[in-house]
Amino acid sequence: MSVAIVDYGSGNLHSAAKAFERAAREAGLDQPIRVTSDPAIVAAADRIVLPGVGAFADCRRGLDAVPGMVEALTRTVREGGRPFLGICVGMQLMASRGLEHVTTAGLDWIAGDVKAIVPSDPSLKIPHMGWNNLRQHHPHPLLDGIATGEDGLHAYFVHSYALDVRDPEDLVASVDYGGPVTALVARDNMVGTQFHPEKSQALGLRLIANFMRWRP
Amino acid sequence: MLKVRLIPCLDVKDGRVVKGVQFLDLVDAGDPVEAAKAYDAAGADELCFLDITASHEARGILFDVVRRTAEACFMPLTVGGGVRTVADIRNLLLAGADKVSINTAAVSNPDFVREAAEKFGSQCIVVAIDAKKVSGEGEPDRWEIFTHGGRKATGIDAIAFARQVADLGAGELLLTSMDRDGTKGGYDLALVRAIADAVTVPVIASGGVGNLDHLVDGVREGHASAVLAASIFHFGTHTIGEAKDYMAAAGLMMRRDPQTRV
């Protein structure tokens, strides 16, 4: 069993890799973690993680710039059913389109657009930055053992844009920030978190361990 | 609901914590990585390293400190001090920093903020603003940006500068009152409020915390999204948990997750 963290020039790969190593160790899972830009290694991995920070268009450009990577992801994840986790902009890239500054095509795995957050209370700051509670809409194995709701654990967010999913079935959890903001999406073998599990202490390590145990 | 962030800050020089950190269970109080682990375990919401290393050669030590901290702490880490180039930012992010704070370079060349935000995203660009009150008694409040540890006046209006760097793409402002820093007299609440109300990005209040009421005031009176303090935590006056309990009792929304295992 192995986990490939896709390196396409975006994201805090070091932090992500260390969090996965720690979660694997604490959960007693023997899953080597590889940070790689090699589509062959990605295609051969048992689990795939797509991180990402920055602007949607830049991240898409970066992903496209790695020869064969989008094809490898489409083949192994979308068609091959391999467990996949997108984090932050890596999650947003799963959408149909990103509307940050310019309109950019996403991977179109989860129907919907990535739009600017417009809180109903104009005094709320943008970016939505900090720790927020998850409000769960559907059960999902990645949230096993994680308390949600106002008395539940917190996840760490930092973003100005959010995925507006077309099919409510894809929305597993949201947070309240002057209205609902998408926090966790899932469809079949694919999951995406707007928050950073690798920065979310107890909640994050548990979610990562759940991902490594997950058999969709 | 989004919670108020409580952020301990560590001054780091040549890879060691300056002023020391007094935790009972700390093996080496001067090691920033040990201090970071203790704050992580205590439930700090973020951590801030301020590098005050003077010599350029010793900067490499900081990257190692950031790398080892990122390996051990799964919470956001902001690193500042001497960040002047895109390469500085890239190196800190690669080492494991989540956000990088820019101070002097943002004053001398505001366009650097735009360049940094475009390259790395606003979410990781913090602009650290050091401001000092320059208006006299009876005059309307006015604050100016100071550099070089508060010694060098720039003539730049603090509120106008805050608006400018936020417009250029800063994702967050770390606002320190040079009048209050180290005094334990509390934040300059009029300053914090003036800046927090002037920008749409989150503002971290810094400088002057001497007791837990000051933290509450920073949010309630100053409208800060996050509060930063150093000495009250380092010297064991209060723990992170005590501070959060106090702030929660005062009616602020705080995160108090148990630090459970996987």
Boltz contact constraints between the chains, C-beta under 6 A:
constraints:
  - contact:
      token1: [A, 14]
      token2: [B, 70]
      max_distance: 6.0
  - contact:
      token1: [A, 14]
      token2: [B, 96]
      max_distance: 6.0
  - contact:
      token1: [A, 15]
      token2: [B, 70]
      max_distance: 6.0
  - contact:
      token1: [A, 15]
      token2: [B, 96]
      max_distance: 6.0
  - contact:
      token1: [A, 18]
      token2: [B, 71]
      max_distance: 6.0
  - contact:
      token1: [A, 19]
      token2: [B, 74]
      max_distance: 6.0
  - contact:
      token1: [A, 23]
      token2: [B, 262]
      max_distance: 6.0
  - contact:
      token1: [A, 26]
      token2: [B, 262]
      max_distance: 6.0
  - contact:
      token1: [A, 27]
      token2: [B, 262]
      max_distance: 6.0
  - contact:
      token1: [A, 53]
      token2: [B, 121]
      max_distance: 6.0
  - contact:
      token1: [A, 54]
      token2: [B, 121]
      max_distance: 6.0
  - contact:
      token1: [A, 125]
      token2: [B, 201]
      max_distance: 6.0
  - contact:
      token1: [A, 125]
      token2: [B, 202]
      max_distance: 6.0
  - contact:
      token1: [A, 125]
      token2: [B, 225]
      max_distance: 6.0
  - contact:
      token1: [A, 126]
      token2: [B, 200]
      max_distance: 6.0
  - contact:
      token1: [A, 127]
      token2: [B, 123]
      max_distance: 6.0
  - contact:
      token1: [A, 127]
      token2: [B, 171]
      max_distance: 6.0
  - contact:
      token1: [A, 129]
      token2: [B, 202]
      max_distance: 6.0
  - contact:
      token1: [A, 130]
      token2: [B, 2]
      max_distance: 6.0
  - contact:
      token1: [A, 130]
      token2: [B, 5]
      max_distance: 6.0
  - contact:
      token1: [A, 131]
      token2: [B, 3]
      max_distance: 6.0
  - contact:
      token1: [A, 131]
      token2: [B, 255]
      max_distance: 6.0
  - contact:
      token1: [A, 132]
      token2: [B, 2]
      max_distance: 6.0
  - contact:
      token1: [A, 153]
      token2: [B, 257]
      max_distance: 6.0
  - contact:
      token1: [A, 154]
      token2: [B, 255]
      max_distance: 6.0
  - contact:
      token1: [A, 154]
      token2: [B, 257]
      max_distance: 6.0
  - contact:
      token1: [A, 158]
      token2: [B, 123]
      max_distance: 6.0
  - contact:
      token1: [A, 176]
      token2: [B, 1]
      max_distance: 6.0
  - contact:
      token1: [A, 177]
      token2: [B, 2]
      max_distance: 6.0
  - contact:
      token1: [A, 199]
      token2: [B, 75]
      max_distance: 6.0
  - contact:
      token1: [A, 199]
      token2: [B, 76]
      max_distance: 6.0
  - contact:
      token1: [A, 201]
      token2: [B, 74]
      max_distance: 6.0
  - contact:
      token1: [A, 201]
      token2: [B, 75]
      max_distance: 6.0
  - contact:
      token1: [A, 202]
      token2: [B, 257]
      max_distance: 6.0
  - contact:
      token1: [A, 202]
      token2: [B, 259]
      max_distance: 6.0
  - contact:
      token1: [A, 202]
      token2: [B, 260]
      max_distance: 6.0
  - contact:
      token1: [A, 204]
      token2: [B, 74]
      max_distance: 6.0
  - contact:
      token1: [A, 205]
      token2: [B, 262]
      max_distance: 6.0
  - contact:
      token1: [A, 206]
      token2: [B, 262]
      max_distance: 6.0
  - contact:
      token1: [A, 209]
      token2: [B, 262]
      max_distance: 6.0
